[in-house]
Structure formats: C-alpha cells, structure tokens
Amino acid sequence: MTTSSSPRLTALAGLALLAAALSACTLPKGLGLPIQNGNYAPDVNLKGDQRRAYEQDLEACQKQIIAAYGDRQTSNNAITDLRQCLIHKGYVLLS
C-alpha cells in the first residue's frame, strides 16, 4: 500500500515554494523608491555603501521612467528602459 498526497495539496505546496523563492529576490521594503508596485527592479548582490549607491541610482532611473511613462510605468517598454538606465550607470544586469 502506498500513500500519495492529493494533487491539489501538491499544487498548493508548489505555489507556496514558488512564492517564497520569488520573494527572496525582491528589494527590501521601505526604501522610498517611487515605483513600489511590480517587482521588476533587478536585485543586486551588494552590501553597504555600494548597495545604497545602487538604490539611489535605481530611484533616479525610476523617476525618469515615471516622467516618460506616467501611469504606464510597468509596461514592457518602461521595464526595458529602467534596465537600460541602470546599464548606462555601469551596472551589469543578468537576464
């Protein structure tokens, strides 16, 4: 006799694991970034002053995106332009 968990329970467990994994890739809350909805801002593995400099650069890029796109700031073009802004500031972004 073998036991198996229900497919629904397995799916829920999988979704919980996915949500936990994705939340580990987000920026800390309360940074004061203009765009808070949508976690498309690339995270970096920086500490201390370098991390603060990145957050300031990200904020500056987000302000440019808001000025250019207004309420369409989470569109694909806006996301691409945000990443391009960070690249112009010297960051190397993966995928």
ROVOVEX-585101 format. One record per atom (N, C-alpha, C, CB): residue in three letters; x, z, y. Coordinates in steps of 0.001 Angstrom, whole numbers, padded with zeros to 6 digits, always signed. Glycine has a CB too. Example, Ala and Ser with C-alpha at 12.3 -4.5 7.8 and 13.67 -1.06 7.14 Angstrom:
2
ALA+013190+007800-005690ALA+012300+007800-004500ALA+013200+007800-003300ALA+011308+009046-004473SER+012850+007080-002250SER+013670+007140-001060SER+012900+007870+000030SER+014084+005725-000598
This chain:
95
MET+000836+000000-001169MET+000000+000000+000000MET+000887+000000+001240MET-000954+001209-000006THR+000642-000932+002106THR+001404-000978+003350THR+000467-000728+004502THR+002130-002330+003520THR+001007-000178+005537THR+000199+000061+006728THR+000689-000848+007834THR+000260+001550+007167SER-000231-001321+008595SER+000159-002140+009746SER-000665-001696+010938SER-000041-003668+009463SER-000058-001750+012105SER-000796-001376+013303SER-001688-002540+013706SER+000168-000984+014460SER-002717-002211+014422SER-003651-003262+014835SER-002965-004221+015805SER-004916-002649+015487PRO-003373-005480+015799PRO-002774-006450+016730PRO-002973-006047+018190PRO-003372-007836+016497ARG-004107-005431+018488ARG-004365-005016+019870ARG-003395-003927+020305ARG-005808-004521+020021LEU-003126-002958+019436LEU-002187-001885+019757LEU-000787-002449+019928LEU-002199-000803+018663THR-000413-003391+019081THR+000898-004018+019179THR+001026-004779+020499THR+001136-004964+017985ALA-000020-005490+020884ALA+000000-006236+022144ALA+000110-005290+023338ALA-001263-007105+022274LEU-000623-004185+023303LEU-000553-003214+024396LEU+000835-002593+024498LEU-001602-002119+024201ALA+001423-002291+023361ALA+002779-001729+023370ALA+003770-002741+023936ALA+003203-001306+021944GLY+003592-004011+023569GLY+004460-005062+024092GLY+004331-005207+025601GLY+004142-006384+023420LEU+003100-005146+026106LEU+002887-005235+027549LEU+003499-004043+028280LEU+001396-005326+027858ALA+003386-002868+027680ALA+003980-001682+028298ALA+005497-001811+028368ALA+003592-000416+027519LEU+006107-002318+027315LEU+007554-002516+027324LEU+007969-003570+028349LEU+008039-002921+025933LEU+007196-004640+028459LEU+007486-005677+029436LEU+007378-005126+030858LEU+006534-006865+029250ALA+006344-004355+031131ALA+006174-003771+032462ALA+007333-002830+032796ALA+004834-003016+032550ALA+007768-002050+031822ALA+008895-001143+032055ALA+010172-001920+032327ALA+009094-000213+030854ALA+010390-002983+031587ALA+011594-003792+031785ALA+011584-004467+033152ALA+011718-004846+030680LEU+010441-005003+033559LEU+010363-005669+034855LEU+010495-004695+036008LEU+009064-006421+034974SER+009951-003501+035868SER+010050-002532+036960SER+011471-002032+037137SER+009120-001359+036710ALA+012303-002145+036123ALA+013699-001730+036242ALA+014484-002685+037123ALA+014347-001640+034867CYS+013933-003867+037390CYS+014632-004891+038183CYS+014205-004914+039639CYS+014403-006251+037582THR+013408-003979+040074THR+012902-004022+041431THR+013774-003195+042363THR+011465-003530+041476LEU+013654-003472+043640LEU+014361-002703+044643LEU+013678-001352+044812LEU+014419-003465+045986PRO+014419-000331+045229PRO+013801+000971+045455PRO+012715+000888+046517PRO+014855+001996+045862LYS+011653+001642+046338LYS+010550+001636+047297LYS+010973+002371+048566LYS+009281+002287+046685GLY+010338+002020+049662GLY+010591+002723+050908GLY+011829+002246+051643GLY+010714+004169+050640LEU+012291+001043+051389LEU+013461+000536+052086LEU+013127+000069+053491LEU+014080-000594+051305GLY+011851-000115+053790GLY+011468-000603+055096GLY+011551-002112+055199GLY+012324+000022+056142LEU+011549-002802+054072LEU+011599-004255+054092LEU+010251-004791+054554LEU+011972-004819+052697PRO+010254-005839+055368PRO+008992-006374+055888PRO+008045-006865+054803PRO+009274-007496+056836ILE+008575-007511+053769ILE+007725-008039+052702ILE+007816-007085+051517ILE+008151-009499+052292GLN+006743-006373+051249GLN+006726-005414+050144GLN+005966-005942+048938GLN+006113-004108+050599ASN+005013-006859+049164ASN+004230-007356+048031ASN+004987-008472+047339ASN+002838-007851+048490GLY+004922-008501+046053GLY+005611-009534+045300GLY+007079-009190+045127GLY+005465-010882+045988ASN+007499-008961+043920ASN+008890-008597+043659ASN+009724-009832+043384ASN+008984-007626+042481TYR+009893-010664+044386TYR+010699-011856+044200TYR+012054-011727+044864TYR+009976-013062+044737ALA+012285-010652+045593ALA+013593-010450+046211ALA+014602-010141+045114ALA+013550-009303+047271PRO+015679-010910+045046PRO+016642-010687+043978PRO+017325-009334+044118PRO+017679-011794+043967ASP+017465-008667+043017ASP+018153-007382+042995ASP+019636-007639+042759ASP+017562-006437+041897VAL+020441-006708+043167VAL+021881-006832+043003VAL+022436-005549+042417VAL+022564-007157+044344ASN+023611-005659+041857ASN+024272-004503+041268ASN+025350-004026+042239ASN+024883-004849+039864LEU+024915-003493+043367LEU+025828-002996+044383LEU+025539-001531+044642LEU+025712-003815+045685LYS+026526-000824+045104LYS+026385+000606+045402LYS+026856+000886+046822LYS+027185+001467+044388GLY+026399+001987+047368GLY+026905+002490+048643GLY+026714+001546+049812GLY+028339+002800+048513ASP+027796+001368+050587ASP+027741+000542+051799ASP+027406-000909+051488ASP+029066+000612+052541GLN+027894-001420+050374GLN+027590-002799+050003GLN+026094-002974+049743GLN+028398-003210+048763ARG+025476-001990+049113ARG+024039-002042+048844ARG+023250-002000+050145ARG+023617-000882+047929ARG+023667-001130+051075ARG+022985-001040+052366ARG+023131-002346+053146ARG+023541+000137+053189ALA+024299-002972+053079ALA+024511-004254+053762ALA+023601-005325+053166ALA+025995-004692+053661TYR+023469-005337+051846TYR+022574-006295+051197TYR+021131-006074+051650TYR+022677-006176+049664GLU+020695-004837+051695GLU+019329-004534+052106GLU+019078-004973+053548GLU+019049-003038+051954GLN+020080-004815+054422GLN+019943-005274+055809GLN+019871-006804+055859GLN+021128-004762+056672ASP+020709-007470+055068ASP+020664-008929+055014ASP+019335-009414+054448ASP+021823-009469+054173LEU+018838-008745+053430LEU+017552-009099+052841LEU+016435-008938+053863LEU+017270-008238+051602GLU+016488-007853+054617GLU+015479-007625+055655GLU+015529-008731+056708GLU+015687-006248+056318ALA+016727-009121+057135ALA+016867-010193+058129ALA+016315-011512+057579ALA+018353-010363+058537CYS+016611-011800+056323CYS+016093-013028+055705CYS+014580-012985+055589CYS+016714-013238+054321GLN+014035-011829+055240GLN+012581-011703+055129GLN+011915-011920+056481GLN+012199-010324+054567LYS+012530-011430+057543LYS+011957-011638+058874LYS+011937-013117+059226LYS+012749-010854+059931GLN+012972-013853+058821GLN+012988-015296+059038GLN+011849-015971+058268GLN+014346-015888+058612ILE+011623-015513+057045ILE+010565-016083+056214ILE+009196-015802+056825ILE+010637-015519+054782ILE+008989-014608+057328ILE+007709-014264+057958ILE+007473-015137+059185ILE+007675-012770+058352ALA+008544-015339+059972ALA+008413-016171+061170ALA+008077-017616+060795ALA+009712-016125+062000ALA+008662-018109+059717ALA+008457-019506+059325ALA+007155-019727+058561ALA+009616-019974+058482TYR+006774-018768+057721TYR+005651-018999+056807TYR+004415-018157+057100TYR+006091-018736+055412GLY+004540-017129+057904GLY+003388-016284+058213GLY+002793-015660+056964GLY+002327-017087+058939ASP+001490-015851+056765ASP+000815-015225+055630ASP+001069-015951+054305ASP-000670-015166+055894ARG+001837-017023+054332ARG+002190-017736+053094ARG+003589-017343+052619ARG+002114-019266+053311GLN+004002-016118+052929GLN+005360-015663+052662GLN+005702-015530+051183GLN+005575-014359+053325THR+004725-015581+050309THR+005030-015509+048879THR+004856-016855+048197THR+004147-014475+048203SER+004768-017924+048974SER+004684-019253+048373SER+006038-019619+047763SER+004248-020315+049427ASN+006029-020601+046889ASN+007279-021006+046230ASN+008343-021436+047231ASN+007013-022141+045254ASN+007953-022184+048269ASN+008929-022614+049268ASN+009522-021429+050021ASN+008286-023581+050250ALA+008701-020443+050353ALA+009189-019262+051058ALA+010172-018494+050184ALA+008018-018354+051474ILE+009869-018374+048907ILE+010760-017664+047989ILE+012089-018400+047879ILE+010108-017516+046595THR+012036-019720+047777THR+013256-020522+047705THR+014063-020374+048991THR+012918-022005+047451ASP+013395-020393+050135ASP+014093-020249+051407ASP+014707-018864+051565ASP+013144-020527+052555LEU+014040-017835+051072LEU+014614-016486+051114LEU+015910-016448+050313LEU+013608-015441+050563ARG+015881-017001+049131ARG+017084-017023+048297ARG+018181-017858+048964ARG+016761-017586+046891GLN+017812-018973+049595GLN+018788-019814+050281GLN+019420-019055+051453GLN+018123-021116+050780CYS+018625-018285+052161CYS+019136-017470+053265CYS+020193-016488+052761CYS+017984-016707+053954LEU+019914-015847+051630LEU+020879-014894+051062LEU+022149-015617+050615LEU+020254-014130+049869ILE+022003-016805+050076ILE+023169-017589+049657ILE+024023-017936+050881ILE+022725-018888+048913HIS+023373-018298+051989HIS+024114-018615+053216HIS+024857-017397+053759HIS+023163-019157+054282LYS+024361-016201+053429LYS+025024-014974+053859LYS+026162-014574+052918LYS+024013-013843+053954GLY+026377-015386+051859GLY+027513-015155+050984GLY+027200-014541+049637GLY+028458-014304+051663TYR+025931-014341+049323TYR+025565-013758+048040TYR+025490-014851+046978TYR+024220-013006+048145VAL+025908-014507+045788VAL+025819-015418+044641VAL+024648-014927+043796VAL+027180-015462+043799LEU+023597-015737+043734LEU+022388-015339+043011LEU+022347-016051+041668LEU+021113-015658+043837LEU+021940-015323+040670LEU+021816-015893+039330LEU+020371-016266+039076LEU+022320-014905+038254SER+020145-017392+038491SER+018844-017968+038131SER+017789-017889+039185SER+018339-017317+036942
